[in-house]
């Protein structure tokens, strides 16, 4: 018996077992291949949906704080010679989360994307929009079809839009205002748009269609008391939209970052510079409770760069400052407080300042 005869007889004898193994391997290979094809197809479909909701928008700057709306205009009119060739549009916007309520039917929808936009935003859409949409008048709102269907709303109906007010001081702190934490406005539906293009705009990729409400930028700014301020800038890149290339080049991204750093100012970081001519010093201050560590470090480095001494200061409001309870004057202060008079040796609502003695 030679080598070939041996293997033929062995395969013939174990033909049932070999057939079962071969069929199992074939089914397993088919299952894995099908799963890979389905996963790749789903990934491609989700990517197509996510990109389609961006219209011609290729870059976005979204901040936790509000910054100057003029920053978008400065980027759009930059004197950089290569800038107009790379970018076709810059749109300021306000992006918030909130809710909507039908004023007559009282249907209510939460987790609504509230977008404060103007005509610059709709110019970045690949769907042509009429002037009534791109130049929306005051006291009107545009809904996309998913939101309108859930509200059971039609054109001409009134809806109540509500959202939380942005504040430099968190409402969870003692200094935060809880009585003025929300903003609401009543608007009339001017149009209901199919959820395609920027009518389904969402920066968070997800399969579910977002529920969007588009409010005139100036109206939302007045409601939030943030006139001339936005929290987002949307940019369209010419090299991407014309050539259809899905990814931006590193050079273009770096140039956009350089332009932002060139035009950004203290106001964009919610900071202000105060000069004290009497004591010959100036201070960088914020309306927030604390200055972020990165901004603090940048201020210290900037001061040292120009040869100035920098001293960080932490100021807080104290309810009272009083003598220790073991001292006799404080005991009499408590007795006087019972009569309704201001106790001696007690200073109410004082400012406590912490400084670094070595700086």
Order of alpha helices (4+ residues) and beta strands (2+ residues): alpha-alpha-beta-alpha-alpha-beta-beta-alpha-alpha-beta-alpha-beta-beta-beta-alpha-beta-alpha-alpha-beta-beta-alpha-beta-alpha-beta
